[in-house]
Amino acid sequence: MTRRIWQSEYPQTTMLGRVGAAAVGAVVTVAAAPVVLGAVGFTSAGIASGSIAASMMSSAAIANGGEVAAGSLVAVLQSAEAVGRPAAVNVGLGTAGAFIGSLAKFLK
């Protein structure tokens, strides 16, 4: 099968389409992270009472003998919202979003 026929039958696999989908996925993932964290209850002022984050914190504290362990998922997510995400986390989020966007374009 020649390249032109392949691209006409499977246009979602063209390089430009995959790169575009990857770029959109990366931007959306990095931009959505603070919105999602805030929605589940991780705020810059602390964990919102009655939220999913509060339930996570309670479970983590019970599992660890009454306190939340440093480096646990709850601690990392709260730190990311309160202090901001380091560049390495943004790169990781962007990479994951690019992969998902590219994959979604391929599977479409």
C-alpha positions in Angstrom: 0.0 0.0 0.0 1.5 3.3 -1.0 1.8 6.2 1.5 -0.8 8.3 -0.3 -3.4 5.5 -0.2 -2.6 4.8 3.5 -3.0 8.5 4.4 -6.3 8.7 2.5 -7.7 5.6 4.3 -6.2 6.4 7.7 -6.0 10.3 7.9 -5.8 10.2 11.7 -2.4 8.7 11.5 -0.7 11.6 9.6 2.2 13.1 11.4 0.8 16.6 11.5 -2.5 15.5 13.0 -0.7 13.5 15.7 1.7 16.4 16.5 -1.3 18.8 16.7 -3.2 16.4 19.0 -0.2 15.9 21.2 0.3 19.7 21.5 -3.3 20.3 22.4 -3.2 17.4 24.9 -0.1 18.8 26.6 -1.5 22.3 26.9 -4.9 21.2 28.2 -3.3 18.9 30.8 -1.0 21.5 32.2 -3.8 24.1 32.2 -6.4 21.8 33.7 -4.2 20.6 36.7 -5.0 23.6 39.0 -8.6 23.5 38.1 -8.9 19.8 38.9 -6.9 20.1 42.1 -9.2 23.0 43.3 -12.3 21.0 42.3 -11.4 18.1 44.5 -10.6 20.3 47.5 -6.8 21.1 47.3 -6.7 24.9 47.7 -3.9 27.4 48.3 -5.3 28.0 51.8 -5.4 24.3 52.7 -7.7 21.3 52.2 -11.4 22.2 52.0 -13.6 20.5 54.5 -16.0 18.0 53.3 -14.2 17.6 50.0 -12.6 14.6 48.3 -9.3 15.9 49.4 -10.5 15.9 53.0 -11.5 12.3 52.7 -8.1 11.4 51.2 -6.4 13.2 54.0 -8.4 11.4 56.6 -7.7 8.0 55.1 -4.0 8.8 54.8 -3.9 9.9 58.4 -5.7 6.9 59.7 -3.4 4.6 57.7 -0.3 6.3 59.0 -1.2 6.4 62.7 -2.7 9.8 62.9 -0.6 12.0 60.6 -0.1 12.4 56.9 3.3 11.2 55.8 5.6 13.6 54.0 5.8 12.6 50.4 2.4 10.9 50.3 -0.1 11.6 47.5 -2.1 13.9 49.7 1.0 15.9 50.8 2.3 16.2 47.2 -1.1 17.3 45.8 -1.6 19.9 48.6 1.9 21.2 48.1 1.4 21.5 44.4 -1.7 23.6 44.9 -0.4 25.7 47.8 3.1 26.4 46.5 2.8 25.8 42.8 4.0 23.0 40.6 7.7 22.8 39.9 8.8 22.8 36.3 9.5 19.0 36.4 5.9 18.3 37.3 4.7 20.5 34.5 7.0 18.7 32.1 5.6 15.4 33.3 2.0 16.5 33.0 2.7 17.9 29.5 4.3 14.7 28.5 1.4 12.6 29.8 -1.1 14.9 28.1 0.8 14.8 24.8 0.8 11.0 24.9 -2.9 10.9 25.6 -3.7 13.5 22.9 -1.6 11.6 20.3 -3.1 8.3 21.3 -6.6 9.7 21.1 -6.0 11.0 17.7 -4.7 7.6 16.6 -7.6 5.7 18.0 -10.2 8.2 16.6 
